[in-house]
């Protein structure tokens, strides 16, 4: 599995990164570590998971973070994470 992180401004991807899961770790640890790595690469704070994000990710394996998920102001419109299969991207 992979997690694909994207920063969007005006519906255009300005930054993206794909992180591979470590087969020796469980799913939750992999997801957490992937998000941490992507946020560090993008130089953004770690977003808060709201109930709507949890529901969306559980159903679609994708969620969109907006200003509501961050304390600090940011210069992008959306931060998206999406689980992709190894055969994708």
Secondary structure, DSSP 8 states (H G I E B T S, - for coil): -EEEEEEEETTEEEEEEEEE--TTS-HHHHHHHHHHHHHHHHT-------HHHHHHHHHHSEEEE-GGG-SS--SSSEEEEEEE-TT--
